[in-house]
Amino acid sequence: VDVMEDKLKGEMMDLQHGSLFLHTHKIVADKDYAVTANSKIVVVT
């Protein structure tokens, strides 16, 4: 979750790239905290 969309997109791509070796089900990024509902891990920048 971040208010700066360009930074948000870059951080999401970094997390997606790093998760290639994990069995991560879903990585999402948004300016709205509602996307964090039912999340096990949340990264707030």
C-alpha positions in Angstrom: 0.0 0.0 0.0 1.5 3.3 -1.1 0.2 6.7 -2.2 2.9 7.1 -4.9 1.7 5.0 -7.8 5.0 4.8 -9.7 6.9 3.6 -6.6 4.0 1.3 -5.8 4.3 -0.4 -9.2 8.1 -0.8 -8.9 7.9 -2.3 -5.4 5.2 -4.7 -6.6 7.3 -5.9 -9.5 10.3 -6.4 -7.1 8.2 -8.5 -4.8 6.8 -10.5 -7.8 10.2 -11.1 -9.2 11.5 -12.3 -5.8 8.6 -14.6 -5.3 9.3 -16.7 -8.3 11.0 -19.2 -6.1 8.2 -19.2 -3.5 4.7 -20.5 -3.8 3.2 -17.1 -3.3 -0.4 -17.1 -4.4 -1.1 -13.4 -5.0 0.8 -10.1 -4.8 -1.2 -7.0 -5.3 -0.5 -3.3 -4.9 -3.0 -0.5 -4.5 -3.5 2.9 -2.9 -6.6 1.6 -1.1 -6.1 -0.3 2.2 -9.2 -2.4 1.3 -6.9 -4.7 -0.7 -5.3 -5.8 2.5 -8.4 -7.5 3.8 -7.8 -11.2 4.7 -4.1 -10.8 4.0 -1.5 -12.9 5.9 1.3 -10.4 5.2 1.0 -6.7 4.3 3.9 -4.4 3.2 3.2 -0.7 3.9 5.6 1.8 2.6 
